[in-house]
């Protein structure tokens, strides 16, 4: 007998010893495998044996006293035993054959028809089926792991986008438990109806949507930018369904925006420095000429015009200086300060203005103080600019400004929110540009200076705003 033959551990559950001896004799003459056979005649002992030891195949008589082979299959399955069971019966019965198949029997043999060749074919079929089932389970396990451990949202939905299945990434990205998502439409998370319309139209017309950029709203109303890829598929019942992936690119978009903002600021700074140099040279000549003329002219009317020129030249020079200060990287004297104390100072500075307009400022301080490294006067001026902008954006009497501090593991997050008029995307995109302002009498340098100061503190800044719904500034101080 070849030494590389597969070893089969076979359990025979049979209450008739003569039938066991017949089956065992057939097994002994099998040439394809090396077999170890064990015989058990009692039902309960068979259950114990199968659930405590490993067997390749189990042959079981259908009738085992008060119970039968189908009961045995169900009992071992309830105990997480997956040993394949082949049922043996004295005579054929179509109903029992169907019931056995439904219960999970691998085959159903009539003892009177059994011989060595039929037994070998049954075992070979069973081993092939076990191998195929194992491959299917391995494949299911592999793809289940990919599905469950993916950092992207992977979903299957009905054709109306009602979710059937979704992985746990939905909790990390949208902050909604998996159980609460099933039955809910994926388009319910879209931030704008126009995005829903475009997504559904493209999906239904083309059968797929690839990397469609949408804004999704989380459970706490945070807006995240994501890419959605989805396609319409057909299941085994010839019904359409949607499968798709949602990839969160919020951090990437923030990094791109920060990089673009830094590039715009650098370009603006270079332009401002060049312009200041080019303007100040002729301006200095004008000032020197006016000073000489003032000394030489005695006519009071002429002197009046020269003084007007002097004042406006000084005003131009002051504007250039102010513009240079707003674009020049600030020199910082960083030291540990209390953010809680600074916020209280900022609120005190604007309290009279808020009181006169009956605006409510709500500050929810954390239980413990938050210490950050900062240049207190400069950072206080930056925060003051943000709060003053919030006050100017809200309506009298109904205006509310919320200030919150959220301590995190390696950072401190400060949010300043208002229920004011909000901004459209174009205004938001140009918010920190020097001399850009939506105010009638504003110069547009306040937030430009604020961004310069925050960049010098290595602080992250994110602005979320919607027309008619208010604005939120989120500042992140690292370390």
C-alpha positions in Angstrom: 0.0 0.0 0.0 1.5 3.4 -1.0 2.7 5.5 2.0 1.4 8.8 0.6 -2.3 7.7 0.7 -4.8 10.0 2.4 -5.9 8.8 5.8 -9.6 8.7 6.3 -11.0 8.5 9.9 -14.4 7.0 9.5 -17.1 6.7 12.2 -19.9 4.2 11.6 -23.1 4.7 13.7 -25.0 1.5 13.4 -27.1 -0.4 16.0 -26.9 -3.7 14.0 -23.5 -5.3 14.3 -24.0 -7.5 11.2 -24.6 -4.3 9.1 -21.5 -2.7 10.6 -19.4 -5.7 9.7 -20.6 -5.6 6.1 -19.8 -1.9 5.8 -16.5 -2.4 7.5 -15.6 -5.2 5.1 -16.3 -2.9 2.1 -14.2 -0.1 3.6 -11.2 -2.5 4.2 -11.1 -3.4 0.5 -10.9 0.3 -0.6 -7.6 0.8 -2.4 -7.7 4.6 -2.8 -7.3 5.5 0.8 -6.0 4.3 4.1 -8.9 4.0 6.5 -9.3 4.0 10.3 -12.8 2.8 11.3 -14.6 3.1 14.6 -18.0 1.6 15.4 -20.6 3.1 17.8 -24.1 1.6 18.2 -25.7 4.2 20.6 -27.1 7.6 19.5 -25.8 9.6 22.5 -22.4 8.1 22.3 -22.2 9.0 18.6 -23.1 12.6 19.4 -20.3 12.8 22.0 -17.8 11.1 19.7 -18.5 13.4 16.8 -18.3 16.6 18.9 -15.2 15.7 20.7 -13.1 14.0 18.0 -12.3 14.7 14.4 -13.6 12.4 11.7 -13.3 12.6 7.9 -16.7 11.0 7.3 -19.6 9.5 9.3 -21.8 6.7 8.0 -25.0 6.6 10.0 -28.0 4.2 10.0 -31.3 6.2 9.5 -33.0 4.3 12.3 -31.3 4.6 15.7 -33.9 3.7 18.2 -36.1 6.6 19.3 -34.1 9.0 17.1 -32.8 8.8 13.5 -29.9 9.9 11.3 -31.5 13.2 10.5 -31.8 14.0 14.2 -28.1 13.2 14.5 -27.2 15.6 11.7 -29.2 18.4 13.3 -27.7 17.7 16.8 -24.1 17.8 15.7 -24.7 20.9 13.6 -26.2 22.6 16.7 -22.9 21.8 18.4 -20.8 23.3 15.5 -19.7 19.9 14.2 -19.2 19.9 10.5 -18.4 16.2 9.9 -20.1 15.1 6.7 -22.8 12.5 7.3 -23.9 9.8 4.8 -27.2 8.1 5.8 -27.8 4.4 5.3 -31.3 2.9 5.2 -32.8 -0.5 4.6 -35.0 0.6 1.8 -35.5 3.7 -0.4 -37.9 6.4 0.6 -38.3 9.5 -1.5 -39.6 11.7 1.4 -36.7 10.7 3.7 -34.2 11.3 0.8 -35.5 14.9 0.4 -35.6 15.5 4.2 -32.1 14.2 4.5 -30.8 16.4 1.8 -32.4 19.5 3.4 -30.9 18.6 6.7 -27.5 18.5 5.2 -26.7 14.8 4.6 -24.0 14.4 2.0 -25.5 11.3 0.5 -28.3 8.8 1.1 -27.6 5.0 0.4 -29.7 1.9 0.4 -27.9 -0.9 2.3 -29.2 -3.6 -0.1 -27.7 -1.8 -3.1 -24.4 -1.1 -1.4 -21.2 -2.6 -2.7 -17.5 -1.7 -2.8 -17.7 0.4 -6.0 -20.7 2.4 -4.9 -19.1 3.0 -1.5 -15.9 4.3 -3.1 -17.8 6.6 -5.5 -19.8 8.0 -2.5 -16.6 8.6 -0.5 -14.9 10.2 -3.5 -17.9 12.4 -4.1 -18.1 13.4 -0.5 -14.3 14.3 -0.3 -14.6 16.4 -3.4 -17.6 18.2 -2.0 -15.8 18.8 1.3 -12.9 20.2 -0.6 -15.1 22.5 -2.7 -17.0 23.6 0.4 -13.8 24.4 2.1 -12.6 26.5 -0.8 -15.9 28.3 -0.8 -15.6 29.0 3.0 -12.0 30.1 2.6 -13.1 32.5 -0.2 -16.0 33.7 1.8 -13.7 34.3 4.8 -11.1 36.1 2.7 -13.7 38.4 1.1 -15.6 38.8 4.4 -12.3 40.0 6.0 -11.8 42.5 3.1 -15.4 43.6 3.5 -15.3 44.0 7.3 -11.8 45.5 7.6 -11.9 47.9 4.7 -11.4 51.5 5.7 -13.9 52.5 3.0 -17.6 52.0 3.2 -18.6 48.9 1.3 -22.4 48.5 0.8 -25.1 46.5 -1.0 -28.4 48.3 -1.5 -31.8 47.9 -3.2 -32.3 49.8 -6.4 -33.8 52.7 -4.4 -30.5 52.8 -2.4 -32.0 51.3 0.7 -29.1 49.6 2.4 -29.1 45.8 2.7 -25.6 45.3 4.0 -22.8 47.7 5.0 -19.5 47.2 6.7 -18.3 48.7 10.0 -16.4 51.6 8.2 -19.8 53.4 8.1 -19.4 53.9 11.9 -16.0 55.4 11.6 -16.8 57.7 8.6 -20.5 58.6 9.2 -20.6 57.9 13.0 -23.8 55.7 12.5 -24.0 52.1 13.9 -24.3 49.4 11.2 -27.6 48.2 12.6 -29.1 51.7 12.3 -28.1 51.9 8.6 -29.8 48.8 7.3 -33.0 49.8 5.5 -31.9 53.5 5.4 -31.2 55.0 2.0 -27.5 55.8 1.3 -28.7 59.0 -0.4 -30.1 60.2 2.9 -26.6 61.0 3.9 -26.0 63.3 0.9 -25.7 66.9 1.8 -27.5 68.3 -1.2 -30.5 67.2 -3.3 -28.7 68.2 -6.5 -26.0 65.6 -5.7 -28.7 62.9 -5.1 -30.3 63.8 -8.5 -27.0 63.6 -10.4 -26.0 60.4 -8.7 -29.2 58.6 -9.3 -29.6 59.8 -12.9 -26.1 58.7 -13.8 -26.5 55.4 -12.1 -29.8 54.5 -13.7 -28.8 55.8 -17.2 -25.2 54.4 -17.3 -25.5 51.5 -14.9 -22.6 52.8 -12.9 -21.1 55.8 -11.2 -17.3 56.1 -10.8 -15.6 58.4 -8.3 -18.5 60.8 -8.0 -17.5 63.5 -5.4 -20.2 64.2 -2.8 -20.6 65.7 0.6 -22.0 63.4 3.2 -23.4 64.5 6.5 -22.4 62.5 9.7 -24.6 61.9 12.7 -23.2 65.0 14.4 -23.8 67.1 11.3 -20.2 67.2 10.2 -19.8 67.4 6.5 -17.3 65.0 4.9 -16.1 64.9 1.3 -16.2 61.4 -0.2 -15.9 59.6 -3.5 -18.7 57.2 -4.4 -18.3 54.4 -6.9 -21.4 52.3 -7.5 -22.9 49.9 -10.1 -26.2 48.1 -10.8 -25.9 44.3 -10.6 -28.3 41.4 -11.1 -28.8 38.8 -8.4 -29.7 35.0 -8.8 -33.4 35.9 -8.9 -32.8 38.3 -11.8 -33.5 41.3 -9.6 -31.4 44.5 -9.7 -29.4 45.8 -6.8 -26.7 48.3 -6.2 -23.2 47.6 -4.9 -20.7 50.3 -4.1 -17.8 51.8 -2.2 -17.5 55.2 -0.5 -14.0 56.6 0.0 -13.5 59.4 2.5 -11.2 62.1 1.1 -12.0 64.8 3.7 -8.4 64.8 5.0 -7.0 64.9 1.5 -9.2 67.8 0.5 -8.2 69.7 3.7 -4.5 69.1 2.8 -5.1 70.3 -0.7 -6.9 73.3 0.5 -4.2 74.1 3.0 -1.5 73.7 0.3 -3.5 75.9 -2.1 -4.1 78.5 0.6 -0.4 78.5 1.5 0.6 78.9 -2.2 -1.9 81.8 -2.6 -0.6 83.5 0.5 3.0 83.1 -0.6 2.1 84.6 -4.0 0.1 87.4 -2.4 3.0 88.2 -0.1 5.5 88.4 -2.9 3.1 90.6 -4.9 2.5 92.9 -1.8 6.2 93.3 -1.1 7.0 94.1 -4.8 4.1 96.5 -4.9 5.1 98.2 -1.6 8.6 98.7 -2.9 7.4 100.1 -6.2 4.8 102.4 -4.6 7.0 103.7 -1.8 9.8 104.9 -4.0 7.7 107.5 -5.9 5.7 108.1 -2.7 9.0 109.1 -0.9 9.8 111.5 -3.7 6.3 113.0 -3.4 6.8 113.5 0.3 10.2 115.1 -0.1 9.0 117.4 -2.8 6.0 118.5 -0.7 8.2 119.2 2.3 10.4 121.5 0.2 7.4 123.2 -1.3 5.8 123.8 2.2 8.9 125.6 3.3 9.0 127.8 0.1 5.3 128.7 -0.3 3.8 131.4 1.8 0.4 131.5 0.2 -2.1 129.9 2.6 -4.3 128.5 -0.1 -1.4 126.8 -1.8 -0.2 125.5 1.6 -3.6 124.0 2.3 -3.4 121.9 -0.9 0.1 120.7 0.0 -1.1 119.6 3.5 -3.9 117.6 1.8 -1.2 115.9 -0.3 0.9 115.2 2.8 -2.0 113.7 4.7 -3.0 111.4 1.9 0.6 110.4 1.2 0.9 109.4 4.8 -2.4 107.5 4.6 -1.1 105.6 1.6 2.1 104.8 3.5 0.2 103.6 6.5 -2.0 101.3 4.3 1.2 99.8 2.7 2.6 99.2 6.2 -0.6 97.6 7.4 -0.8 95.4 4.2 2.9 94.3 4.7 2.2 93.4 8.4 -0.9 91.3 7.4 1.2 89.2 4.9 4.6 89.0 6.6 5.2 85.9 8.8 4.7 87.0 12.4 7.6 86.7 14.9 6.2 84.7 17.8 7.3 84.5 21.4 5.7 81.2 22.2 5.2 80.2 25.8 2.7 78.0 27.8 -0.6 79.8 28.2 -4.1 78.9 29.3 -6.5 78.7 26.4 -9.4 78.9 28.8 -8.1 82.2 30.3 -7.6 83.6 26.8 -11.1 82.8 25.7 -12.5 84.5 28.8 -10.4 87.6 27.9 -11.7 87.6 24.3 -15.3 87.3 25.5 -14.8 90.2 28.0 -13.4 92.3 25.2 -16.5 91.9 23.0 -19.1 91.6 25.7 -20.3 95.3 25.6 -20.8 95.1 21.8 -22.7 91.8 22.2 -24.9 93.2 25.0 -25.8 96.3 23.1 -27.1 94.2 20.2 -28.6 91.6 22.6 -26.4 88.8 21.1 -25.9 85.7 23.2 -22.3 84.4 23.6 -22.2 80.8 25.1 -19.0 79.4 26.3 -18.9 75.8 27.6 -15.4 75.5 29.3 -13.9 72.0 29.7 -13.6 70.5 33.2 -9.8 70.8 33.0 -7.8 73.8 31.7 -6.1 73.4 28.3 -2.5 74.7 28.1 -1.1 75.5 24.7 2.1 77.2 23.5 1.3 80.6 22.0 2.1 84.2 21.7 -0.8 85.5 23.9 -1.3 89.0 22.5 -1.1 87.9 18.9 -3.2 84.8 19.2 -5.7 86.8 21.3 -6.0 89.3 18.4 -6.6 86.5 15.9 -9.4 85.0 18.0 -10.8 88.4 18.6 -11.0 88.9 14.8 -13.0 85.7 14.4 -15.4 86.5 17.2 -16.0 90.0 16.0 -16.7 88.6 12.5 -19.3 86.3 14.1 -20.9 89.1 16.0 -21.2 91.1 12.7 -22.7 88.1 10.9 -25.6 87.5 13.3 -28.8 89.3 13.7 -29.7 91.5 16.7 -31.5 89.8 19.6 -31.6 86.4 17.9 -27.8 86.1 17.3 -26.0 83.2 19.2 -22.3 82.5 19.2 -21.1 79.2 20.7 -17.5 78.7 21.8 -16.3 75.3 22.8 -12.9 73.7 23.7 -12.4 70.0 22.9 -9.3 68.5 24.5 -7.9 65.5 22.5 -5.0 63.1 22.8 -2.4 65.2 20.9 -4.3 68.3 20.2 -6.8 70.9 21.4 -9.7 71.9 19.2 -11.4 75.3 19.6 -14.7 75.9 17.7 -16.4 79.2 17.3 -19.9 78.9 15.7 -22.6 81.4 14.9 -26.2 81.3 13.6 -25.6 84.2 11.2 -26.0 84.7 7.5 -23.4 82.2 6.5 -21.3 82.3 3.3 -21.6 81.0 -0.3 -18.8 78.7 -1.6 -17.1 81.6 -3.5 -16.9 83.9 -0.4 -15.6 81.0 1.7 -12.9 80.2 -0.9 -11.6 83.8 -0.7 -12.1 84.3 3.0 -8.5 84.8 3.9 -7.4 86.8 0.9 -6.0 90.3 1.8 -8.4 93.1 0.9 -11.2 90.7 0.1 -14.3 91.6 2.2 -18.1 91.4 2.0 -18.5 94.3 4.5 -19.4 97.7 3.3 -16.7 99.5 5.3 -14.2 96.7 5.8 -10.6 96.6 4.6 -10.4 92.8 4.4 -7.2 92.5 6.4 -8.6 91.1 9.7 -8.9 87.5 8.6 -5.7 87.7 6.5 -3.8 88.7 9.6 -5.6 86.0 11.6 -4.5 83.3 9.1 -0.9 84.6 9.3 -0.9 84.4 13.1 -2.5 80.9 13.2 0.0 79.6 10.6 2.8 80.9 12.8 1.3 78.9 15.7 1.2 75.8 13.4 -2.5 75.7 14.1 -4.9 74.1 11.7 -8.0 76.1 10.6 -11.2 74.8 9.0 -14.2 76.8 8.1 -17.7 75.3 7.5 -20.5 77.6 6.4 -23.8 77.5 4.7 -26.0 80.4 3.5 -28.6 81.1 6.1 -27.3 78.5 8.5 -24.3 80.1 10.0 -20.5 79.6 10.1 -18.1 77.5 12.2 -14.4 78.1 12.6 -12.5 75.1 13.9 -9.0 75.7 15.1 -6.7 72.8 16.0 -3.7 73.5 18.3 -1.2 70.6 18.2 0.8 69.3 21.1 
